[in-house]
Amino acid sequence: MTFTIRHAEPADAPALHAILTSPHVVLGTMRLRHMRLKNTEDRLAPDPNLVQLVAASDGEVSGFAELVLNTNVPRASHSAELNMVVTSERSQGKGVARALIGVLIRLCDGYYRIRRISLIVWVDNTRAIELYRALGFKEEGVMRDFVRTEEGYCDALQMARLSNH
Ligand SMILES: CC(C)(COP(=O)(O)OP(=O)(O)OC[C@H]1O[C@@H](n2cnc3c(N)ncnc32)[C@H](O)[C@@H]1OP(=O)(O)O)[C@@H](O)C(=O)NCCC(=O)NCCS
């Protein structure tokens, strides 16, 4: 599968909304199945603290990743959060998420000089956890009953990747 990676634009909102409200994404994130398109449009509003990348294949959005910078927090500006990583259902397992996170890591290492990239992932999300491990993220701890699910509650792992900056 060939795809290009570029910054997200407001015009991506409908395609991204379809991905963000799909069942596999609802399972792995804080998203709800039924959310307004406006919610995704607002998410894509320009913000200097957000880096939002999409992977596009044949003009279609196949994945999205969002990094939150702490530019205005002097004692935390060396850190950033990987806040969202999603791949469309039919593009899964083809390296889309790996490529998106790879670009964010290179931006953090090369330009933003970020020492610490953190993320939170549900403990049952094996697919995502394996990907993060492969990219150098390490587990830091478990947050119990972190998210409400249809079955009850699920624990979450805090993970982080440190660079040499
Ligand atoms: C998690 C998610 C982002 C992965 O996206 P993806 O594009 O399918 O991932 P990739 O194809 O880049 O996978 C790369 C790595 O993930 C891991 N992986 C992928 N599929 C896997 C599976 N079925 N089981 C275990 N590990 C798997 C492997 O380490 C894989 O590396 P490899 O291809 O060298 O074996 C995607 O499944 C998704 O959108 N899930 C729903 C939303 C979500 O849970 N996001 C994460 C929130 S923390």
The ligand as an ORCA input file, in Angstrom:
! r2SCAN-3c Opt
* xyz 0 1
  C      -3.730      0.544     16.727
  C      -3.742      1.028     15.286
  C      -3.540      2.540     15.267
  C      -2.623      0.325     14.527
  O      -2.624      0.859     13.218
  P      -2.054      0.035     11.965
  O      -1.940      1.002     10.850
  O      -2.890     -1.169     11.744
  O      -0.627     -0.404     12.482
  P       0.593     -0.812     11.565
  O       0.117     -1.534     10.336
  O       1.438      0.386     11.357
  O       1.273     -1.864     12.501
  C       2.541     -1.796     12.882
  C       2.805     -2.722     14.060
  O       1.676     -2.861     14.941
  C       1.706     -4.161     15.521
  N       0.527     -4.885     15.066
  C      -0.226     -4.632     13.973
  N      -1.246     -5.498     13.922
  C      -1.126     -6.301     15.011
  C      -1.895     -7.387     15.520
  N      -3.000     -7.826     14.898
  N      -1.492     -7.954     16.681
  C      -0.393     -7.522     17.331
  N       0.373     -6.496     16.880
  C       0.006     -5.895     15.736
  C       2.950     -4.814     15.027
  O       4.014     -4.478     15.906
  C       3.141     -4.117     13.693
  O       4.447     -4.166     13.249
  P       4.809     -5.145     12.023
  O       3.924     -4.730     10.885
  O       6.245     -4.882     11.772
  O       4.498     -6.530     12.509
  C      -5.095      0.667     14.581
  O      -5.347     -0.709     14.757
  C      -6.289      1.444     15.074
  O      -6.661      2.475     14.488
  N      -6.928      0.971     16.172
  C      -8.101      1.668     16.714
  C      -7.723      2.958     17.384
  C      -6.703      2.721     18.478
  O      -6.842      1.798     19.261
  N      -5.701      3.598     18.526
  C      -4.668      3.539     19.532
  C      -5.124      4.244     20.757
  S      -3.863      4.240     22.043
*
